[in-house]
């Protein structure tokens, strides 16, 4: 019975215990990813306490982005996920992220603080991508939902420092940093003790620079990447500067703690978008789902400036809808690459997509406060993000018309 049951599970793509593993991974990713935006959540306090310029504040987040890009590419070059067991790799990385993040409590210089954020991103590059790979070893059926859950966990984890900040009435930035480090430490222990690979392992996915030309010559992959770049143009800039925007828009209308709470709900609501995106893409297809989310997200980027002056409930509503739509399509771009790409250069295609996408976020995060300074206010600044998702939606709808799109989501374009 046991052997036949195992064969049946392999044939149907349903592994026993997969949902409990997914839940464990999601909780652990939420906890570890709190370190990503720990400093961003207390930007106003750090800016005042350390006399930081807007440019230095931007690099506090950009340091994480750059560290993540370099770490992801380096780990792929040496094939780190195949050298170290995935759960051990994620455990070590999560613990390192906790330690480096906690170093901010020593109040280093601005340059050393940026270095700490860089090392945090470097560590998290060995948590998030391996988590996506590990959960995929448990899911053949419902993989879109499973990947959506992991990206949703990243989203919720990224928003948690804003919650920590909101519930600490004195708004002590030290406590926010300490809580996020403690959460990442717990995540490391959970990865080590409870996460394990499933019955559907992948082959090696190695970055090979000589294969970049093949990726760039494939029209369908180019369209997927344009979609992804449009998504990334918007995502991290919104996550980084939303607290500043909300504070500016709702100044005098709600307390500082409540602005952090609004930011938490807006970013954290992306968890719902990720789950919805996974479910919708498995049922209705990748291109239709991604285009739909990006159109809504782009419209929110345009609309939020028009509601800047209130009422408060409308600002909050648009921010939450934006938070849901801005991330719901995220896992679908990687899924599309794995479905369209020649298996011989899947690793190169994925690393190129992620590396260029996160590098793009560095530029946009840096540009946003410059635009705000040039216009004299954050009022219309987010409109600058709208072209990204709208261009991305065009790319995915163009891909939908390609004959190769039949490979997506089991024939559901």
Secondary structure, DSSP 8 states (H G I E B T S, - for coil): -HHHHHHHHHHHTB-TTHHHHHHHHHHHHHHHGGGTTTTGGGHHHHHHHHT--HHHHHHHHHHHHHHHHHHHHHHHHTTHHHHS-HHHHHHHHHHHHHHHHHGGGG---HHHHHHHHHHHHHHHTTTHHHHHHHHHTTBSTTHHHHHHHHHHHHHHHHHHHHHHHHH-TT--HHHHHHHHHHHHHHHHHHHHHH----SS--------GGGHHHHHH-HHHHHHHHHHHHHHHHHHHHHHHHHHHHHHHTTTTS-HHHHHHHHHHHHHTHHHHHHHHHHHHHHH-HHHHHHHHHHHHHHHHHHTTTTTT--HHHHHHHHHHHHHHTTTTHHHHHHHHHHHS-GGGHHHHHHHHHHHHHHHHHHHHHHHHHHHHHHTSSTTGGGGGHHHHHHHHHHHHHHHTSGGGGGGGGG--
